[in-house]
Amino acid sequence: MFQRRVLSAAAILALIALGACSGGGTNNVIPPPPPSIAGIGVFDESAASCTVSYDGFISYRVPSGSFSPIDVRSSNCAAQLGRNPSPTVPSWAKPNGPTKTVFVATSLQQAYSVAGMQSIETAATASNVPVTWMVGNLAYLANTSMYNAFHIQNGDDVESIDDPTLIAGLESGLPWFTPKVSVEGGGKERNISGLLALGETGFWGITWDTQGIDGDWDLGAPWGSYCADPTSYKRPTPDGSCPLVAFEWTARDLTRAYLSHHSEYFSTDPDDLQERAGFTTAGAVTYIDQIADAYAAAGQTQPMVMMSQQESAEDLNPGDQTIMTALYARAKADGMKLETLRSAVVDAATFSAAPRAIAFPSLPGGVAVASDILGGNQTLYPATIDFHDNVAGMTFLAGHTTPTRVFPYALDPQSAFNVPLAELQASQTPSLTGVAVANGSISFAFSAPIATHYGIAIWSDPALLQMSGPNVVPAGRAGDVVTFDLQPGSNTISVPCGGCSSTTFTYST
């Protein structure tokens, strides 16, 4: 079972020594080799199999040839490591079996376009994807005949803003309409008390990782779906209940959105891809297929939601219908569960309170944005794991044992649309001081300035790791995340790990 013990750094060193001498244990904190690469670098190919490390405590064996980009500070690879600006998509980002991912197609009805609606409907109907049309004003009550036709032929649905007059009009014109998910878009405060008063159990419109686009600062809110705290809607409920399901605006490339600071570039919106991220239509089709594959692969180990949103007036832009057709077809081909918002809010309430982790690959194409998070002019990005439970959100870079950012949700007792969630500051961040493997367990020594909910990631196939415990969450087939509570001072976290024979692991590719 998972457990936390508070030990000194000297104690973990003694544990390492004991493991080296005992017949039943294995050692193996191996000091990292002297850096053979100047500075920090991200690499995705090697002339021969070799070992790399970022923090000097956990190392990874990378194969010869291509592999998923990894952040490296030291290696025994001499000058063999290289970079390919168009990295190979790893196998763990491609589905190879049934997925539990739910796919929801929506269209925000802001600018009225009958032709645009018909374009979206044509693309969706070809793959039997039901569309949820999200109505924003009374003018759309004139459109009930089209909504009825789409509902009959493709199972489409309608949701609306939290306006009782509009809802009453829709109920009158659409006998099948039931308000369940409020449309709470960008650039304004979300009316949580108002939608709850209407009996709705979800809302749409969180713009994951946004930092000022359209006035929104949803930085820190979880991706996909989560059980929102009605008193502070950007964070999950602290008690793990699910009175209100929050859905994000549209799914993102979680790696490039985070590392570029441009979540508005790297999304599943065709106009984002073509007009902002610089993709051709053909390039965007390939890219959006790879995004869908990554969500489907991540959903093989746990259920999650992949959102899609396309405004009808924009679907007449060149290439947009081609891209949307490709996305809907890929969601179906990958075996995702195709749902409207009305059915998804019921489905998601059963799993959105659970801790969740998603590994997202480094996908090529479009404009190359240098990441200040990686330092220098680095445009080759390592993969990421995004994790959240009801206490904190964390992001890990490939090769990193500890997160590059942490959002402690308790710091945000009240949300606002234009205020990001608070991050754990550098002065409050725990330091990893040692790692040991012995007797079927792996132990991590930390020095913590304050009491902190924290985590580690191991970038190796969970089937090989065989880590166990209630706080071990697989990130698909890319790795495991382990979370724990640290107390001020020295701490040691011990986790059962049947596949751990040393602190060097086979890197997930």
C-alpha positions as CSV (number, residue, x, y, z in Angstrom):
1,M,0.0,0.0,0.0
2,F,1.0,3.6,-0.5
3,Q,2.5,5.3,2.6
4,R,4.3,8.4,3.7
5,R,7.2,8.3,6.1
6,V,9.1,11.3,7.4
7,L,12.9,10.5,7.4
8,S,16.0,12.5,7.2
9,A,18.2,12.7,4.1
10,A,20.8,10.7,6.0
11,A,18.2,8.0,6.6
12,I,17.4,7.5,2.9
13,L,21.2,7.3,2.2
14,A,21.3,4.5,4.8
15,L,18.4,2.8,3.1
16,I,20.3,2.9,-0.2
17,A,23.3,1.4,1.4
18,L,21.2,-1.3,3.1
19,G,19.6,-2.2,-0.2
20,A,23.0,-2.6,-1.8
21,C,24.1,-5.1,0.9
22,S,20.9,-7.1,1.5
23,G,20.1,-10.2,-0.4
24,G,16.5,-9.2,-1.1
25,G,17.0,-5.6,-2.3
26,T,18.4,-3.7,-5.2
27,N,20.1,-0.4,-5.1
28,N,20.6,2.1,-7.2
29,V,21.0,5.6,-7.0
30,I,23.5,6.0,-9.8
31,P,25.3,9.4,-9.9
32,P,24.6,11.0,-13.3
33,P,27.5,11.1,-15.7
34,P,29.2,14.4,-16.3
35,P,27.2,16.4,-18.9
36,S,28.4,15.7,-22.4
37,I,25.9,18.2,-23.8
38,A,26.3,21.9,-23.2
39,G,23.4,23.2,-21.2
40,I,19.9,21.8,-21.2
41,G,18.4,20.3,-24.3
42,V,15.5,18.4,-25.7
43,F,16.4,15.4,-27.9
44,D,14.4,12.9,-29.8
45,E,16.9,10.7,-31.6
46,S,20.1,8.8,-30.8
47,A,22.8,7.0,-32.8
48,A,22.8,4.2,-30.2
49,S,20.9,3.1,-27.1
50,C,22.1,5.1,-24.1
51,T,21.0,6.6,-20.8
52,V,19.9,10.2,-20.1
53,S,18.8,12.1,-17.0
54,Y,17.3,15.5,-16.2
55,D,17.5,15.6,-12.4
56,G,20.4,13.1,-11.7
57,F,18.2,10.8,-9.6
58,I,16.0,9.1,-12.2
59,S,17.5,8.1,-15.5
60,Y,16.0,6.7,-18.7
61,R,17.3,4.3,-21.3
62,V,16.5,5.7,-24.8
63,P,16.8,3.5,-27.9
64,S,18.8,4.0,-31.0
65,G,16.8,5.9,-33.6
66,S,13.8,8.1,-32.9
67,F,11.9,8.4,-29.6
68,S,9.5,10.9,-28.0
69,P,11.3,14.1,-27.2
70,I,12.8,14.2,-23.7
71,D,14.4,17.0,-21.7
72,V,18.0,16.2,-20.8
73,R,20.7,17.6,-18.6
74,S,23.2,14.8,-18.5
75,S,23.8,11.6,-20.5
76,N,26.3,8.9,-21.3
77,C,25.5,9.3,-25.0
78,A,28.6,11.3,-25.9
79,A,27.7,13.2,-29.0
80,Q,25.1,10.7,-30.2
81,L,21.9,12.6,-29.3
82,G,20.2,14.6,-32.0
83,R,17.1,16.6,-32.7
84,N,14.4,16.1,-35.4
85,P,12.1,19.2,-35.6
86,S,9.3,16.8,-36.8
87,P,9.3,14.2,-34.1
88,T,7.8,10.8,-34.4
89,V,4.5,10.4,-32.7
90,P,5.1,7.8,-29.9
91,S,3.2,4.6,-29.8
92,W,1.6,5.5,-26.4
93,A,-0.2,8.4,-28.1
94,K,-1.9,6.1,-30.6
95,P,-4.9,4.0,-29.4
96,N,-4.4,0.2,-29.6
97,G,-7.6,-0.9,-28.0
98,P,-11.0,0.2,-26.6
99,T,-11.1,3.8,-25.3
100,K,-13.2,5.3,-22.5
101,T,-12.9,8.8,-24.0
102,V,-16.2,10.7,-24.5
103,F,-16.3,13.0,-27.6
104,V,-18.7,16.0,-27.6
105,A,-19.2,18.2,-30.7
106,T,-20.7,21.6,-30.1
107,S,-21.3,24.8,-32.1
108,L,-21.6,28.2,-30.3
109,Q,-24.4,30.1,-32.0
110,Q,-23.1,33.7,-31.9
111,A,-23.1,34.8,-35.5
112,Y,-26.1,33.4,-37.4
113,S,-25.2,31.4,-40.5
114,V,-27.7,28.8,-41.9
115,A,-25.1,27.7,-44.5
116,G,-22.5,27.3,-41.7
117,M,-24.8,25.2,-39.7
118,Q,-25.6,23.0,-42.7
119,S,-21.8,22.6,-43.3
120,I,-21.2,21.5,-39.7
121,E,-24.2,19.1,-39.9
122,T,-23.0,17.6,-43.1
123,A,-19.6,16.8,-41.6
124,A,-21.1,15.5,-38.3
125,T,-23.8,13.3,-39.9
126,A,-21.2,11.6,-42.1
127,S,-19.7,10.1,-38.9
128,N,-22.9,9.9,-36.8
129,V,-21.6,12.6,-34.4
130,P,-24.5,14.4,-32.7
131,V,-24.0,18.2,-32.5
132,T,-25.0,20.3,-29.5
133,W,-26.1,23.7,-30.8
134,M,-25.4,26.3,-28.1
135,V,-27.8,29.2,-28.3
136,G,-26.9,32.7,-27.1
137,N,-29.9,34.9,-27.8
138,L,-33.6,35.1,-28.7
139,A,-33.0,35.5,-32.4
140,Y,-32.3,31.8,-32.7
141,L,-35.9,30.9,-31.7
142,A,-36.6,31.5,-35.4
143,N,-34.4,28.5,-36.1
144,T,-36.4,25.8,-34.3
145,S,-37.4,24.0,-37.5
146,M,-33.7,23.4,-38.3
147,Y,-32.9,22.2,-34.8
148,N,-35.9,19.9,-34.9
149,A,-34.8,18.4,-38.3
150,F,-31.2,18.0,-37.0
151,H,-32.5,16.3,-33.8
152,I,-34.6,13.8,-35.8
153,Q,-31.9,12.9,-38.4
154,N,-28.8,12.9,-36.3
155,G,-29.7,13.1,-32.6
156,D,-28.6,16.7,-32.3
157,D,-29.4,18.7,-29.1
158,V,-29.6,22.3,-28.0
159,E,-28.3,24.1,-24.9
160,S,-28.5,27.8,-24.1
161,I,-27.2,30.6,-21.9
162,D,-28.8,31.0,-18.4
163,D,-31.7,33.1,-19.6
164,P,-35.1,32.0,-18.4
165,T,-36.9,33.7,-21.2
166,L,-34.8,32.0,-23.9
167,I,-35.1,28.7,-22.1
168,A,-38.9,29.0,-22.1
169,G,-38.9,29.8,-25.8
170,L,-36.8,26.8,-26.6
171,E,-39.0,24.6,-24.5
172,S,-42.0,25.8,-26.4
173,G,-40.4,25.3,-29.8
174,L,-38.5,22.1,-29.2
175,P,-40.6,19.5,-27.3
176,W,-37.5,17.4,-26.7
177,F,-35.3,20.3,-25.2
178,T,-34.2,19.9,-21.6
179,P,-31.8,22.6,-20.2
180,K,-28.9,20.7,-18.5
181,V,-25.7,22.6,-19.4
182,S,-25.4,26.4,-19.4
183,V,-23.4,28.1,-22.1
184,E,-21.0,30.3,-20.1
185,G,-18.6,31.7,-22.8
186,G,-15.6,33.9,-22.7
187,G,-14.9,37.5,-21.8
188,K,-17.4,37.6,-18.9
189,E,-18.1,36.2,-15.5
190,R,-19.7,32.8,-15.3
191,N,-23.2,33.0,-13.7
192,I,-22.9,29.9,-11.5
193,S,-25.6,30.8,-9.0
194,G,-28.0,31.6,-11.9
195,L,-27.5,28.3,-13.7
196,L,-27.9,26.3,-10.5
197,A,-31.1,28.2,-9.8
198,L,-32.4,27.0,-13.1
199,G,-31.7,23.4,-12.1
200,E,-28.8,22.9,-14.5
201,T,-26.0,20.5,-13.5
202,G,-23.2,21.6,-15.8
203,F,-21.6,24.5,-17.7
204,W,-19.5,24.9,-20.8
205,G,-16.8,27.5,-21.6
206,I,-13.6,27.0,-19.6
207,T,-10.7,28.0,-21.9
208,W,-7.9,25.7,-20.7
209,D,-4.6,27.5,-19.9
210,T,-5.7,30.8,-21.4
211,Q,-3.7,33.9,-20.4
212,G,-5.7,36.9,-21.5
213,I,-7.3,35.8,-24.8
214,D,-10.7,37.4,-25.0
215,G,-10.2,38.7,-21.5
216,D,-10.1,35.1,-20.0
217,W,-7.5,33.9,-17.6
218,D,-8.5,30.3,-17.0
219,L,-4.9,29.3,-16.4
220,G,-4.9,26.5,-13.8
221,A,-8.4,25.2,-14.4
222,P,-8.4,21.5,-15.3
223,W,-8.7,20.3,-18.9
224,G,-11.6,18.3,-20.4
225,S,-14.2,18.1,-17.7
226,Y,-14.1,18.3,-13.9
227,C,-16.5,18.5,-10.9
228,A,-16.5,22.2,-10.3
229,D,-16.8,23.8,-6.9
230,P,-19.9,26.0,-7.1
231,T,-18.3,28.6,-4.8
232,S,-15.1,28.7,-6.9
233,Y,-15.9,27.3,-10.3
234,K,-12.3,27.1,-11.7
235,R,-11.3,24.4,-9.2
236,P,-12.6,21.0,-8.5
237,T,-14.8,20.4,-5.4
238,P,-12.6,19.9,-2.4
239,D,-14.7,17.1,-1.0
240,G,-14.8,15.1,-4.2
241,S,-18.6,15.6,-4.8
242,C,-20.0,16.4,-8.2
243,P,-22.8,19.0,-8.0
244,L,-21.7,20.7,-11.2
245,V,-19.7,19.4,-14.2
246,A,-17.5,22.0,-16.0
247,F,-16.6,21.4,-19.7
248,E,-13.8,23.2,-21.5
249,W,-14.3,25.3,-24.6
250,T,-12.6,23.0,-27.0
251,A,-9.8,20.4,-26.7
252,R,-6.2,21.6,-27.0
253,D,-2.8,20.2,-27.8
254,L,-1.9,20.2,-24.1
255,T,1.8,20.2,-24.8
256,R,2.1,23.0,-27.3
257,A,-0.5,25.1,-25.7
258,Y,1.3,25.1,-22.4
259,L,4.9,25.4,-23.6
260,S,4.2,28.1,-26.2
261,H,1.8,30.1,-24.0
262,H,-0.6,30.1,-27.0
263,S,-3.5,27.9,-26.2
264,E,-5.4,29.9,-28.8
265,Y,-3.1,28.5,-31.5
266,F,-3.0,24.8,-30.8
267,S,-6.6,23.7,-30.4
268,T,-9.2,21.7,-32.3
269,D,-10.7,24.9,-33.8
270,P,-9.9,24.9,-37.6
271,D,-9.4,28.7,-37.6
272,D,-7.0,28.5,-34.7
273,L,-4.9,26.0,-36.7
274,Q,-5.0,27.8,-40.1
275,E,-5.1,31.5,-39.2
276,R,-3.0,31.5,-35.9
277,A,-0.8,28.4,-35.9
278,G,0.0,28.5,-39.6
279,F,-1.1,25.0,-40.7
280,T,-2.2,24.3,-44.2
281,T,-5.5,22.6,-44.5
282,A,-3.8,19.2,-45.2
283,G,-1.4,19.8,-42.3
284,A,-4.2,20.7,-40.0
285,V,-6.1,17.4,-40.9
286,T,-3.0,15.4,-40.0
287,Y,-2.5,17.3,-36.8
288,I,-6.1,17.2,-35.6
289,D,-6.1,13.4,-36.3
290,Q,-3.1,13.1,-34.0
291,I,-4.7,15.2,-31.3
292,A,-7.8,12.9,-31.4
293,D,-5.6,9.8,-31.3
294,A,-3.8,11.1,-28.2
295,Y,-7.1,11.7,-26.3
296,A,-8.3,8.2,-27.3
297,A,-5.1,6.6,-26.2
298,A,-5.1,8.4,-22.9
299,G,-8.7,7.3,-22.4
300,Q,-7.8,3.6,-22.6
301,T,-6.8,3.7,-18.9
302,Q,-9.5,6.1,-17.5
303,P,-12.5,7.9,-18.8
304,M,-12.2,11.5,-20.0
305,V,-13.9,14.1,-22.2
306,M,-12.7,15.5,-25.5
307,M,-14.5,18.7,-26.5
308,S,-14.9,20.1,-30.0
309,Q,-16.4,23.6,-30.7
310,Q,-16.9,25.2,-34.1
311,E,-19.0,28.3,-34.7
312,S,-21.3,28.1,-37.7
313,A,-20.3,31.4,-39.2
314,E,-16.7,30.3,-39.3
315,D,-17.3,26.9,-40.9
316,L,-17.5,28.6,-44.3
317,N,-13.9,29.6,-44.1
318,P,-11.7,27.8,-46.6
319,G,-10.7,24.4,-45.3
320,D,-12.8,24.4,-42.2
321,Q,-15.3,21.8,-43.2
322,T,-12.5,19.5,-44.4
323,I,-10.8,19.8,-41.0
324,M,-14.1,19.3,-39.0
325,T,-15.0,16.3,-41.2
326,A,-11.6,14.8,-40.4
327,L,-12.0,15.3,-36.6
328,Y,-15.4,13.8,-36.4
329,A,-14.4,10.9,-38.5
330,R,-11.3,10.3,-36.3
331,A,-13.3,10.4,-33.1
332,K,-15.6,7.7,-34.5
333,A,-12.7,5.6,-35.9
334,D,-10.9,5.8,-32.6
335,G,-14.0,4.3,-30.9
336,M,-14.8,7.3,-28.7
337,K,-18.3,7.5,-27.2
338,L,-20.1,10.2,-29.2
339,E,-22.4,12.2,-26.9
340,T,-24.3,15.5,-26.7
341,L,-23.7,17.8,-23.8
342,R,-26.9,16.7,-22.2
343,S,-25.9,13.0,-22.1
344,A,-22.2,13.9,-21.4
345,V,-23.0,15.9,-18.3
346,V,-24.6,12.7,-16.8
347,D,-21.8,10.5,-17.9
348,A,-19.0,12.8,-16.9
349,A,-20.5,13.2,-13.4
350,T,-19.6,9.6,-12.7
351,F,-15.9,10.0,-13.3
352,S,-14.9,13.7,-13.3
353,A,-14.2,13.8,-9.6
354,A,-11.5,11.1,-9.8
355,P,-7.8,12.0,-10.1
356,R,-6.9,12.0,-13.8
357,A,-3.6,12.2,-15.8
358,I,-3.1,12.6,-19.5
359,A,0.2,12.3,-21.3
360,F,0.3,14.4,-24.5
361,P,2.9,14.0,-27.2
362,S,5.0,16.5,-29.0
363,L,3.2,17.0,-32.3
364,P,4.9,18.6,-35.3
365,G,3.5,21.1,-37.8
366,G,2.5,24.8,-38.1
367,V,4.5,27.7,-36.6
368,A,7.4,26.8,-34.3
369,V,7.3,28.9,-31.1
370,A,10.3,29.1,-28.9
371,S,9.4,28.2,-25.3
372,D,10.8,30.3,-22.4
373,I,9.8,27.4,-20.1
374,L,12.5,25.3,-21.8
375,G,15.0,28.1,-22.0
376,G,16.9,29.5,-24.9
377,N,15.3,29.2,-28.4
378,Q,14.0,25.7,-27.9
379,T,11.2,24.8,-30.3
380,L,11.4,21.0,-30.0
381,Y,9.1,20.3,-27.1
382,P,9.2,17.3,-24.7
383,A,5.9,15.5,-24.1
384,T,3.8,16.5,-21.0
385,I,1.7,14.9,-18.4
386,D,-1.2,17.0,-17.0
387,F,-2.6,15.7,-13.7
388,H,-5.3,16.9,-11.4
389,D,-7.1,15.6,-8.3
390,N,-9.4,17.6,-6.0
391,V,-6.4,19.2,-4.2
392,A,-4.0,20.4,-6.9
393,G,-3.2,20.5,-10.6
394,M,0.3,19.6,-11.9
395,T,2.2,19.5,-15.2
396,F,5.3,17.4,-15.8
397,L,7.7,17.5,-18.7
398,A,9.1,14.3,-20.3
399,G,12.2,13.3,-18.3
400,H,11.3,15.4,-15.2
401,T,10.4,13.5,-12.0
402,T,8.8,16.6,-10.4
403,P,6.3,19.0,-11.8
404,T,7.2,22.2,-13.6
405,R,4.1,23.9,-12.2
406,V,1.6,23.2,-9.4
407,F,-1.8,24.9,-8.7
408,P,-2.8,24.3,-5.1
409,Y,-6.6,24.7,-5.3
410,A,-7.0,25.8,-1.7
411,L,-5.4,29.1,-2.6
412,D,-8.4,30.0,-4.7
413,P,-11.6,30.1,-2.6
414,Q,-13.3,32.4,-5.2
415,S,-12.9,32.3,-9.0
416,A,-13.1,35.2,-11.5
417,F,-13.0,34.9,-15.3
418,N,-10.1,37.3,-15.6
419,V,-7.9,36.0,-12.7
420,P,-5.7,32.9,-13.1
421,L,-5.5,30.3,-10.3
422,A,-2.5,30.7,-8.0
423,E,0.6,28.7,-8.5
424,L,3.0,27.2,-6.0
425,Q,5.9,29.7,-5.7
426,A,9.5,28.7,-6.1
427,S,10.2,29.4,-2.5
428,Q,7.5,27.0,-1.5
429,T,8.4,24.2,-3.9
430,P,9.8,20.9,-2.4
431,S,13.2,19.7,-3.5
432,L,13.9,16.1,-4.5
433,T,17.0,15.0,-2.6
434,G,17.3,11.3,-3.2
435,V,15.8,8.2,-4.8
436,A,16.3,4.5,-3.8
437,V,15.0,1.2,-4.9
438,A,14.9,-1.7,-2.5
439,N,12.7,-4.7,-1.7
440,G,10.1,-4.1,-4.3
441,S,9.6,-0.4,-3.5
442,I,10.9,2.9,-4.8
443,S,11.5,5.7,-2.3
444,F,11.8,9.4,-2.9
445,A,13.4,11.8,-0.4
446,F,12.1,15.4,-0.3
447,S,12.9,18.6,1.6
448,A,9.7,20.7,1.8
449,P,9.6,24.3,2.9
450,I,5.9,24.1,3.7
451,A,3.1,21.4,3.9
452,T,2.4,20.7,0.3
453,H,0.3,18.3,-1.9
454,Y,2.9,17.2,-4.5
455,G,3.7,14.5,-7.0
456,I,6.2,12.7,-9.1
457,A,6.1,11.2,-12.6
458,I,7.9,8.2,-14.0
459,W,8.1,8.2,-17.8
460,S,8.0,4.4,-18.4
461,D,5.1,2.1,-19.4
462,P,2.9,1.4,-16.3
463,A,2.7,-2.2,-17.3
464,L,6.4,-2.5,-16.8
465,L,6.6,-0.4,-13.7
466,Q,3.9,-2.3,-11.8
467,M,3.5,0.6,-9.3
468,S,0.6,0.2,-7.0
469,G,-1.4,2.2,-4.4
470,P,-4.4,4.5,-4.2
471,N,-2.4,7.5,-5.2
472,V,-0.8,6.0,-8.3
473,V,-2.5,7.2,-11.5
474,P,-1.5,6.0,-14.9
475,A,-1.1,8.6,-17.7
476,G,-2.2,6.2,-20.4
477,R,0.7,4.0,-21.5
478,A,3.3,6.8,-21.1
479,G,4.0,6.7,-17.4
480,D,2.7,6.9,-13.8
481,V,1.9,9.8,-11.6
482,V,2.1,9.4,-7.8
483,T,0.8,12.1,-5.4
484,F,1.3,12.6,-1.7
485,D,1.2,15.1,1.1
486,L,4.6,16.5,2.3
487,Q,5.2,18.0,5.8
488,P,7.7,20.8,6.4
489,G,11.2,19.4,6.5
490,S,12.5,16.0,5.4
491,N,10.1,13.5,4.0
492,T,10.5,10.1,2.4
493,I,7.7,8.7,0.1
494,S,7.7,4.9,-0.5
495,V,5.7,3.3,-3.2
496,P,5.4,-0.4,-4.1
497,C,7.0,-0.9,-7.5
498,G,7.1,-4.5,-8.7
499,G,9.0,-3.6,-11.9
500,C,11.6,-1.4,-10.3
501,S,15.0,-3.0,-10.3
502,S,17.0,0.3,-10.3
503,T,16.5,4.0,-10.7
504,T,17.1,3.7,-14.4
505,F,13.9,3.0,-16.5
506,T,13.1,2.1,-20.0
507,Y,11.7,5.3,-21.6
508,S,8.2,5.2,-23.0
509,T,8.3,5.5,-26.8
